[in-house]
Amino acid sequence: MAGPKMAVLVLSEAERSELMLLSARRKTGQALALRARIVLECARGLENREVAARLRLAKGTVGKWRRRFVEHRLDGLRDDPRSGAPRTIEDADIEAVIVKTLESMPENATHWSSRAMAKASGISVSSVQRIWRAFGLQPHRIETFKLSTDPDFVVKVRDVVGLYVSPPEHAVVLCVDEKSQIQALDRSQPMLPMRPGQAARRSHDYKRHGTTSLFAALDIATGHVIGKCYGRHRAREFRKFLDEIEQRVPNGLDVHLVWDNYATHKTPLIRNWLAKRPRWHVHLTPTSASWLNQVERFFALITERKIRRGIYRSVTALRADIASFIDKHNNDPKPFRWTKSADDILKSIERFCLYNAPAAV
């Protein structure tokens, strides 16, 4: 049975300009900015399911705001009035709180608290909190980001992602990196186990018993990991690890390595080792783009499940635990599924740059 007919959406130049401002201005509420982006994507002639996939939304959400805009134009993107007790805070007061939150800082602080904002705005703390929740504002939180400035960023992304989505035949693709300076930590007092209503507890202080570095190579096709710990993190140890990989890879297969530009990987010792092995091919990830190397996902896995909460009274015990984790992982390996094409990644970064560009002075 055919679904409802998709509403045709055509923008005037004035509407397009207003929607672009709503989606890009930093003082716009996040809900309204998202609705503006939905309409802009729909105006490109995309179907609801395509827009939903691009913006990571439910198809019904896209359809709702498409219809609202077609019926009521820009006014349709605003929230409908709701029943209940009469409002005691006017739109102007709400706007003042939002603008103050986004465009100013309190005296003697780097960000607003709900109490400080309530005092500055003359409204209650709970009202400030409701306004912030409604517009997705969280002054107490801060996230980090790092954009790559590699001049060959686009070329490297297409090269590496091309290996992931369409690996060459008669070859193995290995993502290689090091997790250095893993500390063998022992807590100063015994841990207290979890019990009903109480999380497990451990002392905040600890004793250090040395460090080790884990060198790992992830086979993207099978999820199998070649891993080995070394006491130091130098080109000499890295070359030994390459010898380890060479022993594990069957003869007759080309070897494609994905790794970064770390100094250890570029020494004459490593260059000469690779030059003598024509079946080995290196693919570099862009600078400041470790997320492109799939072995980082394995490092996150072993950190979360084993290392972070581990208690080790020696480096030997730490290495044994790491080796045991890798062995058990390899008994039932599962490859990480790469879902984004190079074009999708580049478009995501483009959108990030456009939506987060500093406002013109």
RAPE-V915930 format. One record per pair of residues at least 24 apart in sequence whose ideal C-beta (glycine too) atoms are under 8 Angstrom apart, sorted by the first residue. I is the first residue (numbers start at 1). J is the second residue. Records with the same first field share a line. If there is no record, write none. Layout:
I=J, J
This chain:
4=63
6=47, 48, 63, 66
7=66, 67, 70
8=70
9=39, 42, 43, 66, 69, 70
10=43
11=39, 40, 43
15=73, 74
16=40, 43
18=74
19=74
22=77
23=355
24=354, 355, 357
25=359
26=102, 359
27=98, 99, 102, 103
29=98, 134, 135, 136
30=135, 136, 137
31=79, 134, 135, 136
32=77, 78
35=65, 77
36=77
38=62, 65, 66
39=65, 66, 69, 77
42=66, 69
89=123, 127, 131
93=121, 123
94=131
96=121
97=121, 123, 128, 131
98=131, 135, 137
101=132, 137, 139
102=137
111=139, 140
112=139
113=139, 140
146=288
147=288, 349, 352, 353
148=286, 287, 288, 289
149=287, 288
150=286, 287, 288, 289
152=286
153=286, 289
154=346
156=283, 284, 285, 286, 289, 292
157=286, 289, 292, 342, 345, 346
158=342
159=283
160=258, 283, 285, 292, 293
161=292, 338, 340, 341, 342, 345
162=342
163=220, 256, 258, 283
164=220, 294, 338
165=338, 341
167=220, 221, 256
168=254, 256
170=252, 253, 254
171=253, 254, 255, 256
172=219, 221, 249, 253, 254, 255, 256
173=219, 220, 221, 256, 258
174=217, 218, 219, 220, 226, 245, 249, 255, 256, 257, 258
175=217, 218, 220, 258, 259, 293, 294, 295
176=215, 216, 217, 218, 245, 257, 258, 259, 295
177=216, 259, 260, 290, 293, 295, 296, 299
178=213, 214, 215, 216, 233, 238, 262, 264
179=213, 214, 216, 299, 302, 303
180=213, 214, 233
181=211, 213, 233
182=211, 212, 213, 214, 307, 318, 322
183=208, 210, 211
184=208, 209, 210, 211, 212, 312, 313, 314, 315, 317, 318
185=209, 310, 311, 312
186=311, 312, 313
187=311
191=311
209=312, 313, 314, 315, 318
210=314, 315
211=315
212=315, 318, 319, 322
213=237
214=299, 302, 322
215=241
216=295, 298, 299, 326
217=241, 245, 257, 295
218=294, 295, 298, 336
219=333, 335
220=294, 335, 336, 338
221=335
222=333, 335
223=329, 333, 334, 335, 336
224=330, 333
225=295, 298, 326, 329, 330, 333
227=322, 323, 326
229=318, 319, 322, 323
231=315
233=264
234=264
235=264, 267, 269, 270
236=269
238=264, 265, 270
239=269, 270, 273
242=270, 273
246=277
253=279
254=279, 280, 281
255=279, 280, 281
256=281, 283
257=281, 282, 283
258=283, 285, 292, 293, 294
259=283, 284, 285, 293
260=284, 285, 287, 290, 293
261=285, 287
294=336, 338
297=336
298=329, 336
301=329
302=326
